[in-house]
Amino acid sequence: MTLNYDLNAEYILEDERVLLRPLQESDYDNLLPFALNEPDTWKYSYLSARGEDGMRRYIKDALDNRATGKEYAFIVFDKQTQSYAGSTRFYDILPAWQTVQLGYTWYGQKYRGTGLNKHCKYLMLQFAFDDLNALRVEFRADARNKHSIAAMKSIGCTPEGILRNNMPLQEGGRRDSIVLSVLKHEWEGRVKQLIKSKMAY
């Protein structure tokens, strides 16, 4: 078996709190304010969207990688505030292995800690396991990014270990990356209900 993944499909993930739709070139204007006013958003990111040029590169990279089947990026719309909140994506999509990674996730400052992220993660995990038929969803983060790691653990991700010195940093040097995951039987057995119980409406 393989993933039920079509890179040309226009996937829409939605509940009463959030809407995720495919990232488009025209979303530059929707996301530019974050790039100009909240540069620390990408402190721990390999791919930064700081500044006008940074956001252009960020969107171009996402669209180029979608075209090759490697990634599928979404823009996040918060229904509660009726505004765009950030972006997230599936990447390292391996249909034959039935695995994907979930990451490149960021939100503007006012959206953090509001429950928005749990809605996004629920929709993406549900889509990965129930629609794409994934057997494993992997997450990675800079091992220093305690906030992000805590958020992943809070939705039921299992830490697997540290990849030492595995990625370059934009400011120079290299980072250690923590690897976490959710497996299909874990999603069905506990993770789905765990996230549901924590979702704020």
C-alpha positions in Angstrom: 0.0 0.0 0.0 1.0 3.6 -0.4 -0.3 7.0 0.7 -3.5 8.2 -0.9 -1.8 11.4 -1.8 -2.4 13.6 -4.9 -0.1 16.6 -5.1 -2.5 18.3 -7.5 -5.5 18.1 -5.2 -6.7 21.2 -3.4 -7.0 19.8 0.1 -9.1 21.8 2.6 -9.0 21.0 6.3 -11.6 22.7 8.4 -13.5 22.7 11.6 -15.5 25.3 13.6 -12.3 27.1 14.7 -9.8 26.9 11.9 -9.5 26.6 8.1 -6.4 25.2 6.4 -6.2 25.7 2.7 -3.3 25.3 0.2 -0.7 28.0 0.4 -0.7 30.2 -2.8 1.6 32.8 -4.2 -1.0 35.4 -3.6 -0.8 34.7 0.2 2.3 36.8 0.3 0.1 39.8 1.3 -1.7 37.8 4.0 1.5 36.7 5.7 3.8 39.7 5.0 2.9 41.6 8.3 4.3 38.7 10.3 7.5 38.7 8.3 8.0 42.5 8.9 6.8 42.8 12.5 7.5 39.5 14.2 11.0 38.3 13.0 11.6 36.2 16.1 8.9 33.8 14.9 11.6 32.0 12.9 14.3 32.0 15.6 14.5 28.2 15.6 13.6 27.6 11.9 15.9 26.4 9.2 13.8 28.3 6.6 13.1 31.8 7.8 10.4 34.1 6.3 11.8 37.3 7.9 11.3 40.5 5.8 9.9 40.9 2.3 12.5 38.8 0.5 12.3 36.2 3.2 8.6 35.7 2.8 8.9 35.6 -1.0 11.5 32.9 -0.7 9.4 31.0 1.9 6.4 30.8 -0.3 8.4 30.0 -3.4 10.1 27.2 -1.6 6.8 25.8 -0.4 5.2 25.9 -3.9 8.3 24.5 -5.6 8.4 21.6 -3.2 4.7 21.0 -3.7 5.2 20.7 -7.4 7.7 17.9 -6.9 5.5 16.1 -4.5 7.8 16.5 -1.5 5.7 19.0 0.5 2.2 20.3 0.9 1.9 23.7 2.6 -1.2 25.3 4.1 -2.1 28.8 5.2 -3.9 28.9 8.5 -7.1 31.0 8.9 -8.4 31.6 12.4 -12.2 31.7 12.2 -12.4 33.2 15.8 -10.6 36.4 14.8 -11.4 36.2 11.0 -7.8 36.6 10.2 -4.8 34.7 8.8 -2.7 33.3 11.6 0.3 31.5 10.0 1.3 28.5 8.1 2.0 24.7 8.4 2.8 21.9 6.1 3.3 18.2 5.4 6.9 17.5 4.2 9.2 14.6 3.4 6.2 12.9 2.0 7.1 9.3 1.3 4.1 7.5 -0.3 5.7 4.1 -0.6 6.7 4.1 3.1 3.3 5.6 4.1 5.0 8.3 6.2 5.0 12.1 6.3 6.5 14.7 8.5 4.4 17.5 9.9 6.2 20.8 10.5 7.3 24.2 9.3 4.5 25.4 11.7 4.4 29.0 12.9 1.7 31.4 14.1 1.7 35.1 14.7 2.2 36.1 18.4 -1.4 36.8 19.2 -2.5 33.3 18.1 -0.1 31.4 20.2 -1.5 29.7 23.3 -5.1 30.3 22.1 -5.9 26.6 21.3 -5.5 27.3 17.6 -2.5 24.9 17.2 -4.4 21.9 18.7 -7.2 22.4 16.1 -4.6 22.5 13.3 -2.8 19.4 14.6 -6.0 17.5 15.1 -7.1 18.2 11.5 -3.7 17.4 10.0 -3.3 14.2 11.9 -6.8 13.1 11.1 -6.2 13.8 7.5 -2.8 12.0 7.5 -4.1 8.8 9.2 -7.7 8.6 8.0 -7.5 10.1 4.5 -3.9 9.6 3.3 -3.6 6.3 5.1 -0.3 7.2 6.7 1.2 4.7 9.2 3.6 7.2 10.8 3.6 11.0 11.2 7.0 12.4 12.3 7.8 15.8 14.0 11.1 17.4 14.4 12.3 20.5 16.3 15.4 22.3 17.4 16.3 20.5 20.6 16.6 24.0 22.3 13.0 24.9 21.4 11.4 23.9 24.7 8.1 25.6 23.9 7.6 23.7 20.6 8.7 20.4 22.1 6.3 20.8 25.0 3.5 21.5 22.6 4.2 18.4 20.6 4.3 16.2 23.7 1.0 17.7 24.9 -0.8 16.3 21.9 0.6 12.8 22.4 3.8 12.8 20.3 6.3 10.2 21.5 10.0 11.4 21.7 12.3 9.1 19.9 15.7 10.7 20.3 18.1 13.4 19.2 19.7 13.8 15.8 23.0 15.4 16.8 24.4 18.3 14.8 22.2 17.4 11.9 21.1 20.7 10.4 22.8 24.0 9.6 21.4 27.2 11.3 20.8 30.4 9.4 22.9 32.3 11.8 25.8 29.9 11.4 26.7 26.7 13.2 24.5 23.6 13.4 21.6 22.4 15.6 20.6 19.2 17.3 17.1 18.1 16.3 14.6 16.1 18.5 12.5 13.5 16.7 9.0 12.7 17.8 6.2 10.7 16.2 2.6 9.5 16.3 1.8 6.0 14.8 -1.5 5.0 13.3 -2.5 2.7 16.2 -1.6 5.5 18.7 -3.8 8.0 16.9 -6.7 5.6 17.0 -6.0 4.4 20.5 -5.3 7.5 22.5 -4.0 10.5 20.6 -7.2 11.5 18.8 -9.2 11.6 22.1 -6.3 13.3 23.9 -6.2 16.2 21.5 -10.0 16.4 21.4 -10.1 16.7 25.1 -7.7 19.7 25.0 -9.2 21.6 22.1 -10.6 25.0 23.0 -13.6 26.4 21.1 
